[in-house]
């Protein structure tokens, strides 16, 4: 059995506020912050000293949690004596609460660090659970944090908790797409379709042809690695004698593995924003009747015109 396995109970406490204890905690936190910087390859990064950290924690600029594990003993990690028991410092977290126009009141996790020996022992999950409790106690509207895209282990850990990395939305006009970019768009679309399209090559060919003809705008949803997770194709060429010009969604798809994670809603929300900029009173689309599509669009308050007005779409083939 490894030394770490002797430590089965995690204790999480807030950094002390009294002067003497606060000074000791500030020194410990500064050492842990340096460990994190070394791990990230940023050895000269932290510029906040222990004295500054002590002052900031005391005046409430940020809050720190210190995590320790109890039972047994160890040689490689710093030991502390508390309540007559030996404890090993597992890691720390620093957070602050701030306002955001987009999110409302934000609980922002600035740092989360677990010493390498204590990873994959569920200590990280327990620390995140405590942070979630703190976020709810603060009555925050959102719990946010950043992660370096190169830190694959951290991203996998956060994904395992059910959290989502930030999704980047890119809006393109097809007039700005060269042939290479158009081909990549078609390939990304076919990859999103996965096995949903019975004829992926035909789908790719049709999409390429449509993009070459012109008139489309494209919204791409990408993750931190640049992988396309969702695409919406739309145009502003439609006109209604009742409403004037409006936006039509021609295609919208999210990869099957990433559905029900808010990506479709982000794409549609971006379409709402574009419609507002163009003074379009409505967005219209045709969708196959399936539960997931219906649930997505009705969540925005969309009206099913086939059900409400008996609206049907007809096609007359010209060749």
C-alpha positions as a Markdown table, in Angstrom:
| # | Residue | x | y | z |
|---|---|---|---|---|
| 1 | Unk | 0.0 | 0.0 | 0.0 |
| 2 | Unk | 1.3 | 3.5 | -0.9 |
| 3 | Unk | 1.8 | 6.2 | 1.6 |
| 4 | Unk | -1.0 | 8.2 | 0.2 |
| 5 | Unk | -3.5 | 5.3 | 0.6 |
| 6 | Unk | -3.0 | 5.6 | 4.3 |
| 7 | Unk | -4.7 | 9.1 | 4.1 |
| 8 | Unk | -8.3 | 8.5 | 3.6 |
| 9 | Unk | -10.1 | 11.5 | 5.1 |
| 10 | Unk | -10.0 | 14.9 | 3.5 |
| 11 | Unk | -10.4 | 18.0 | 5.6 |
| 12 | Unk | -11.0 | 21.3 | 4.0 |
| 13 | Unk | -10.9 | 24.6 | 5.9 |
| 14 | Unk | -10.9 | 28.2 | 5.1 |
| 15 | Unk | -7.5 | 30.0 | 5.5 |
| 16 | Unk | -7.4 | 31.7 | 8.9 |
| 17 | Unk | -8.2 | 35.3 | 9.4 |
| 18 | Unk | -6.4 | 36.0 | 12.7 |
| 19 | Unk | -3.0 | 37.6 | 12.3 |
| 20 | Unk | -0.7 | 34.8 | 13.5 |
| 21 | Unk | -2.6 | 31.9 | 11.9 |
| 22 | Unk | -3.3 | 34.0 | 8.8 |
| 23 | Unk | 0.5 | 34.6 | 8.4 |
| 24 | Unk | 1.2 | 30.9 | 8.6 |
| 25 | Unk | -1.5 | 30.0 | 6.1 |
| 26 | Unk | -0.3 | 32.7 | 3.7 |
| 27 | Unk | 3.2 | 31.2 | 3.7 |
| 28 | Unk | 1.8 | 27.8 | 3.1 |
| 29 | Unk | -0.4 | 29.0 | 0.3 |
| 30 | Unk | 2.5 | 30.9 | -1.3 |
| 31 | Unk | 4.5 | 27.7 | -1.3 |
| 32 | Unk | 1.7 | 25.7 | -2.9 |
| 33 | Unk | 1.1 | 28.5 | -5.5 |
| 34 | Unk | 4.8 | 28.1 | -6.5 |
| 35 | Unk | 4.3 | 24.3 | -6.8 |
| 36 | Unk | 1.4 | 25.0 | -9.2 |
| 37 | Unk | 3.5 | 27.4 | -11.2 |
| 38 | Unk | 6.4 | 24.9 | -11.4 |
| 39 | Unk | 3.9 | 22.2 | -12.5 |
| 40 | Unk | 2.7 | 24.6 | -15.3 |
| 41 | Unk | 6.3 | 25.5 | -16.3 |
| 42 | Unk | 5.8 | 29.0 | -15.0 |
| 43 | Unk | 8.4 | 29.0 | -12.3 |
| 44 | Unk | 8.9 | 32.8 | -12.3 |
| 45 | Unk | 5.1 | 33.5 | -12.7 |
| 46 | Unk | 3.7 | 34.3 | -9.2 |
| 47 | Unk | 4.5 | 37.8 | -8.2 |
| 48 | Unk | 2.3 | 38.0 | -5.1 |
| 49 | Unk | 4.4 | 37.4 | -2.0 |
| 50 | Unk | 3.3 | 35.8 | 1.3 |
| 51 | Unk | 2.8 | 39.2 | 2.9 |
| 52 | Unk | 0.6 | 40.5 | 0.1 |
| 53 | Unk | -1.3 | 37.3 | 0.1 |
| 54 | Unk | -1.9 | 37.6 | 3.8 |
| 55 | Unk | -3.2 | 41.1 | 3.3 |
| 56 | Unk | -5.5 | 40.2 | 0.4 |
| 57 | Unk | -7.0 | 37.2 | 2.3 |
| 58 | Unk | -7.6 | 39.3 | 5.4 |
| 59 | Unk | -9.4 | 42.1 | 3.6 |
| 60 | Unk | -11.6 | 39.7 | 1.6 |
| 61 | Unk | -10.2 | 40.3 | -1.9 |
| 62 | Unk | -10.2 | 36.5 | -2.2 |
| 63 | Unk | -10.9 | 33.4 | -0.2 |
| 64 | Unk | -8.6 | 30.4 | 0.1 |
| 65 | Unk | -9.4 | 26.8 | 1.1 |
| 66 | Unk | -6.6 | 24.5 | 2.4 |
| 67 | Unk | -7.1 | 20.8 | 2.0 |
| 68 | Unk | -5.4 | 18.3 | 4.3 |
| 69 | Unk | -5.6 | 14.5 | 4.6 |
| 70 | Unk | -5.4 | 12.6 | 7.9 |
| 71 | Unk | -4.2 | 9.2 | 9.0 |
| 72 | Unk | -0.8 | 7.6 | 8.7 |
| 73 | Unk | 2.4 | 9.4 | 7.9 |
| 74 | Unk | 4.4 | 10.3 | 4.9 |
| 75 | Unk | 7.8 | 11.5 | 3.8 |
| 76 | Unk | 7.4 | 13.4 | 0.6 |
| 77 | Unk | 4.8 | 16.0 | 1.6 |
| 78 | Unk | 4.8 | 18.7 | 4.2 |
| 79 | Unk | 3.5 | 17.6 | 7.5 |
| 80 | Unk | 1.4 | 19.6 | 9.9 |
| 81 | Unk | 0.4 | 19.0 | 13.5 |
| 82 | Unk | -3.2 | 19.7 | 14.2 |
| 83 | Unk | -5.5 | 18.4 | 17.0 |
| 84 | Unk | -2.8 | 15.9 | 17.9 |
| 85 | Unk | -2.9 | 14.2 | 14.5 |
| 86 | Unk | -0.4 | 14.3 | 11.7 |
| 87 | Unk | -1.8 | 15.8 | 8.6 |
| 88 | Unk | -0.5 | 16.1 | 5.1 |
| 89 | Unk | -1.3 | 19.1 | 2.9 |
| 90 | Unk | -3.1 | 17.9 | -0.1 |
| 91 | Unk | -3.7 | 21.1 | -2.0 |
| 92 | Unk | -5.6 | 24.4 | -2.0 |
| 93 | Unk | -8.1 | 26.5 | -3.8 |
| 94 | Unk | -8.5 | 30.3 | -4.2 |
| 95 | Unk | -11.7 | 31.9 | -5.3 |
| 96 | Unk | -13.5 | 35.3 | -5.4 |
| 97 | Unk | -17.0 | 36.5 | -6.2 |
| 98 | Unk | -17.5 | 39.1 | -8.9 |
| 99 | Unk | -20.3 | 40.6 | -11.1 |
| 100 | Unk | -20.8 | 39.7 | -14.8 |
| 101 | Unk | -23.1 | 41.2 | -17.4 |
| 102 | Unk | -23.3 | 37.8 | -19.1 |
| 103 | Unk | -23.5 | 35.5 | -16.1 |
| 104 | Unk | -24.8 | 37.6 | -13.2 |
| 105 | Unk | -23.1 | 37.0 | -9.9 |
| 106 | Unk | -20.0 | 34.8 | -10.6 |
| 107 | Unk | -18.2 | 32.5 | -8.2 |
| 108 | Unk | -14.8 | 32.4 | -9.9 |
| 109 | Unk | -12.2 | 29.7 | -9.1 |
| 110 | Unk | -8.8 | 31.3 | -9.6 |
| 111 | Unk | -6.7 | 28.4 | -8.5 |
| 112 | Unk | -7.2 | 24.7 | -7.8 |
| 113 | Unk | -4.2 | 22.6 | -7.1 |
| 114 | Unk | -3.7 | 19.0 | -5.8 |
| 115 | Unk | -0.2 | 17.7 | -5.1 |
| 116 | Unk | 0.6 | 14.9 | -7.7 |
| 117 | Unk | 0.7 | 12.1 | -5.1 |
| 118 | Unk | -2.9 | 12.9 | -4.1 |
| 119 | Unk | -4.5 | 12.9 | -7.5 |
| 120 | Unk | -6.8 | 10.1 | -8.6 |
| 121 | Unk | -7.8 | 9.4 | -5.0 |
| 122 | Unk | -11.1 | 11.3 | -5.2 |
| 123 | Unk | -9.7 | 14.2 | -3.2 |
| 124 | Unk | -10.2 | 16.5 | -6.2 |
| 125 | Unk | -13.8 | 15.6 | -6.4 |
| 126 | Unk | -14.3 | 16.2 | -2.7 |
| 127 | Unk | -12.6 | 19.6 | -2.9 |
| 128 | Unk | -14.8 | 20.6 | -5.9 |
| 129 | Unk | -17.9 | 19.5 | -4.0 |
| 130 | Unk | -16.9 | 21.8 | -1.1 |
| 131 | Unk | -16.3 | 24.7 | -3.6 |
| 132 | Unk | -19.8 | 24.0 | -5.1 |
| 133 | Unk | -21.3 | 24.4 | -1.6 |
| 134 | Unk | -19.4 | 27.7 | -1.2 |
| 135 | Unk | -20.7 | 28.9 | -4.5 |
| 136 | Unk | -24.3 | 28.0 | -3.5 |
| 137 | Unk | -23.9 | 29.6 | -0.1 |
| 138 | Unk | -22.7 | 32.8 | -1.8 |
| 139 | Unk | -25.9 | 32.8 | -3.9 |
| 140 | Unk | -23.9 | 33.0 | -7.1 |
| 141 | Unk | -25.5 | 32.5 | -10.5 |
| 142 | Unk | -22.5 | 30.8 | -12.1 |
| 143 | Unk | -19.4 | 28.9 | -11.1 |
| 144 | Unk | -16.6 | 29.5 | -13.5 |
| 145 | Unk | -12.9 | 28.7 | -13.9 |
| 146 | Unk | -10.2 | 28.5 | -16.5 |
| 147 | Unk | -7.9 | 25.7 | -17.5 |
| 148 | Unk | -4.9 | 25.6 | -19.8 |
| 149 | Unk | -5.7 | 23.7 | -23.0 |
| 150 | Unk | -2.4 | 21.8 | -22.6 |
| 151 | Unk | -3.4 | 20.5 | -19.2 |
| 152 | Unk | -5.3 | 17.5 | -20.5 |
| 153 | Unk | -5.5 | 15.8 | -17.1 |
| 154 | Unk | -7.3 | 18.8 | -15.6 |
| 155 | Unk | -9.7 | 19.0 | -18.5 |
| 156 | Unk | -10.5 | 15.3 | -18.2 |
| 157 | Unk | -11.1 | 15.8 | -14.5 |
| 158 | Unk | -13.4 | 18.7 | -15.0 |
| 159 | Unk | -15.3 | 16.9 | -17.7 |
| 160 | Unk | -15.8 | 13.9 | -15.4 |
| 161 | Unk | -17.6 | 16.3 | -13.0 |
| 162 | Unk | -20.1 | 17.2 | -15.7 |
| 163 | Unk | -18.6 | 20.6 | -16.3 |
| 164 | Unk | -18.2 | 22.1 | -19.8 |
| 165 | Unk | -15.2 | 23.9 | -21.3 |
| 166 | Unk | -16.0 | 27.3 | -22.8 |
| 167 | Unk | -17.3 | 27.0 | -26.3 |
| 168 | Unk | -16.0 | 29.4 | -28.9 |
| 169 | Unk | -18.4 | 30.6 | -31.5 |
| 170 | Unk | -17.1 | 31.8 | -34.9 |
| 171 | Unk | -19.4 | 33.4 | -37.5 |
| 172 | Unk | -18.3 | 33.2 | -41.1 |
| 173 | Unk | -19.7 | 34.5 | -44.4 |
| 174 | Unk | -19.2 | 32.0 | -47.2 |
| 175 | Unk | -17.8 | 34.9 | -49.4 |
| 176 | Unk | -14.8 | 34.7 | -47.0 |
| 177 | Unk | -14.3 | 31.0 | -47.5 |
| 178 | Unk | -11.7 | 29.8 | -49.9 |
| 179 | Unk | -11.9 | 26.4 | -51.5 |
| 180 | Unk | -9.8 | 24.8 | -48.8 |
| 181 | Unk | -11.9 | 26.3 | -46.0 |
| 182 | Unk | -15.1 | 25.2 | -47.8 |
| 183 | Unk | -13.9 | 21.6 | -48.0 |
| 184 | Unk | -13.0 | 21.6 | -44.3 |
| 185 | Unk | -16.4 | 23.0 | -43.5 |
| 186 | Unk | -18.0 | 20.2 | -45.4 |
| 187 | Unk | -15.8 | 17.6 | -43.8 |
| 188 | Unk | -16.6 | 19.0 | -40.3 |
| 189 | Unk | -20.3 | 18.8 | -41.1 |
| 190 | Unk | -20.1 | 15.2 | -42.2 |
| 191 | Unk | -18.1 | 14.3 | -39.1 |
| 192 | Unk | -20.9 | 15.9 | -37.0 |
| 193 | Unk | -23.5 | 13.8 | -38.9 |
| 194 | Unk | -21.6 | 10.6 | -38.0 |
| 195 | Unk | -23.9 | 7.8 | -38.9 |
| 196 | Unk | -27.0 | 10.0 | -39.1 |
| 197 | Unk | -26.6 | 10.6 | -42.8 |
| 198 | Unk | -27.2 | 7.6 | -45.1 |
| 199 | Unk | -25.0 | 9.1 | -47.8 |
| 200 | Unk | -22.2 | 11.2 | -46.2 |
| 201 | Unk | -20.4 | 11.7 | -49.6 |
| 202 | Unk | -23.6 | 13.0 | -51.1 |
| 203 | Unk | -24.2 | 15.3 | -48.1 |
| 204 | Unk | -20.6 | 16.6 | -48.4 |
| 205 | Unk | -21.0 | 17.3 | -52.1 |
| 206 | Unk | -24.4 | 19.0 | -51.6 |
| 207 | Unk | -23.0 | 21.2 | -48.8 |
| 208 | Unk | -19.9 | 22.2 | -50.9 |
| 209 | Unk | -22.1 | 23.1 | -53.8 |
| 210 | Unk | -24.4 | 25.2 | -51.7 |
| 211 | Unk | -21.5 | 27.1 | -50.1 |
| 212 | Unk | -20.0 | 27.7 | -53.5 |
| 213 | Unk | -23.2 | 29.2 | -54.8 |
| 214 | Unk | -23.1 | 31.8 | -52.0 |
| 215 | Unk | -25.5 | 33.5 | -49.6 |
| 216 | Unk | -24.8 | 31.4 | -46.6 |
| 217 | Unk | -23.4 | 32.4 | -43.2 |
| 218 | Unk | -22.0 | 29.9 | -40.9 |
| 219 | Unk | -21.7 | 29.6 | -37.1 |
| 220 | Unk | -19.2 | 27.1 | -35.8 |
| 221 | Unk | -19.0 | 26.0 | -32.1 |
| 222 | Unk | -15.5 | 24.8 | -31.2 |
| 223 | Unk | -14.0 | 23.5 | -27.9 |
| 224 | Unk | -10.6 | 24.5 | -26.4 |
| 225 | Unk | -8.8 | 22.2 | -28.9 |
| 226 | Unk | -10.4 | 23.8 | -32.0 |
| 227 | Unk | -12.6 | 20.7 | -32.6 |
| 228 | Unk | -15.9 | 21.6 | -34.2 |
| 229 | Unk | -18.7 | 20.4 | -32.1 |
| 230 | Unk | -21.6 | 22.1 | -33.8 |
| 231 | Unk | -22.5 | 24.0 | -37.0 |
| 232 | Unk | -25.4 | 26.2 | -38.0 |
| 233 | Unk | -25.9 | 27.3 | -41.6 |
| 234 | Unk | -28.3 | 30.2 | -42.2 |
| 235 | Unk | -29.1 | 32.9 | -44.6 |
| 236 | Unk | -30.8 | 36.3 | -44.6 |
| 237 | Unk | -32.3 | 36.0 | -48.1 |
| 238 | Unk | -35.9 | 35.2 | -47.1 |
| 239 | Unk | -38.8 | 37.7 | -47.2 |
| 240 | Unk | -42.3 | 37.7 | -45.7 |
| 241 | Unk | -45.1 | 40.1 | -46.7 |
| 242 | Unk | -46.1 | 40.0 | -43.1 |
| 243 | Unk | -42.8 | 40.5 | -41.4 |
| 244 | Unk | -40.3 | 41.6 | -44.0 |
| 245 | Unk | -36.8 | 40.1 | -44.3 |
| 246 | Unk | -36.0 | 37.2 | -41.9 |
| 247 | Unk | -33.4 | 34.6 | -41.1 |
| 248 | Unk | -33.7 | 31.0 | -42.2 |
| 249 | Unk | -31.8 | 28.2 | -40.6 |
| 250 | Unk | -30.8 | 25.8 | -43.4 |
| 251 | Unk | -28.8 | 23.3 | -41.3 |
| 252 | Unk | -28.1 | 23.0 | -37.6 |
| 253 | Unk | -26.3 | 20.0 | -36.1 |
| 254 | Unk | -24.4 | 19.1 | -32.9 |
| 255 | Unk | -22.3 | 16.0 | -32.6 |
| 256 | Unk | -24.2 | 13.2 | -30.9 |
| 257 | Unk | -21.7 | 12.9 | -28.1 |
| 258 | Unk | -22.0 | 16.6 | -27.2 |
| 259 | Unk | -25.8 | 17.0 | -27.3 |
| 260 | Unk | -27.8 | 18.1 | -24.2 |
| 261 | Unk | -24.8 | 20.1 | -23.1 |
| 262 | Unk | -25.9 | 23.6 | -24.1 |
| 263 | Unk | -24.1 | 23.8 | -27.4 |
| 264 | Unk | -27.2 | 23.8 | -29.5 |
| 265 | Unk | -28.6 | 26.6 | -27.3 |
| 266 | Unk | -25.4 | 28.6 | -27.8 |
| 267 | Unk | -25.7 | 28.3 | -31.6 |
| 268 | Unk | -29.4 | 29.4 | -31.5 |
| 269 | Unk | -28.6 | 32.2 | -29.0 |
| 270 | Unk | -26.0 | 33.5 | -31.4 |
| 271 | Unk | -28.6 | 33.4 | -34.2 |
| 272 | Unk | -30.9 | 35.5 | -32.0 |
| 273 | Unk | -28.2 | 38.0 | -31.6 |
| 274 | Unk | -27.5 | 38.2 | -35.3 |
| 275 | Unk | -31.3 | 38.6 | -36.0 |
| 276 | Unk | -31.4 | 41.5 | -33.6 |
| 277 | Unk | -28.5 | 43.2 | -35.3 |
| 278 | Unk | -30.2 | 42.8 | -38.7 |
| 279 | Unk | -33.6 | 43.9 | -37.3 |
| 280 | Unk | -35.1 | 40.6 | -38.3 |
| 281 | Unk | -38.4 | 40.0 | -36.6 |
| 282 | Unk | -38.3 | 36.2 | -36.9 |
| 283 | Unk | -36.1 | 33.1 | -37.5 |
| 284 | Unk | -37.6 | 30.3 | -39.5 |
| 285 | Unk | -36.5 | 26.7 | -40.2 |
| 286 | Unk | -37.7 | 23.3 | -41.3 |
| 287 | Unk | -36.8 | 20.4 | -39.0 |
| 288 | Unk | -37.5 | 16.6 | -39.1 |
| 289 | Unk | -39.9 | 15.6 | -36.4 |
| 290 | Unk | -37.9 | 14.1 | -33.6 |
| 291 | Unk | -38.0 | 14.6 | -29.9 |
| 292 | Unk | -34.5 | 16.1 | -29.4 |
| 293 | Unk | -35.0 | 18.8 | -32.1 |
| 294 | Unk | -38.5 | 19.6 | -30.8 |
| 295 | Unk | -37.2 | 19.9 | -27.2 |
| 296 | Unk | -34.3 | 22.3 | -28.3 |
| 297 | Unk | -36.4 | 24.7 | -30.2 |
| 298 | Unk | -39.5 | 24.7 | -27.9 |
| 299 | Unk | -37.1 | 25.6 | -25.1 |
| 300 | Unk | -36.6 | 28.9 | -26.8 |
| 301 | Unk | -40.4 | 29.5 | -27.1 |
| 302 | Unk | -40.4 | 28.6 | -30.8 |
| 303 | Unk | -43.8 | 27.8 | -32.4 |
| 304 | Unk | -44.4 | 24.6 | -34.4 |
| 305 | Unk | -46.3 | 26.0 | -37.4 |
| 306 | Unk | -47.2 | 22.6 | -38.7 |
| 307 | Unk | -49.1 | 22.0 | -35.5 |
| 308 | Unk | -50.5 | 25.5 | -35.0 |
| 309 | Unk | -51.4 | 26.5 | -38.6 |
| 310 | Unk | -51.1 | 23.3 | -40.5 |
| 311 | Unk | -48.2 | 24.8 | -42.4 |
| 312 | Unk | -46.7 | 22.3 | -44.9 |
| 313 | Unk | -43.5 | 22.6 | -47.1 |
| 314 | Unk | -43.9 | 21.6 | -50.7 |
| 315 | Unk | -41.2 | 21.1 | -53.3 |
| 316 | Unk | -41.4 | 21.1 | -57.1 |
| 317 | Unk | -38.3 | 19.7 | -58.8 |
| 318 | Unk | -37.1 | 21.8 | -61.7 |
| 319 | Unk | -34.8 | 19.1 | -63.3 |
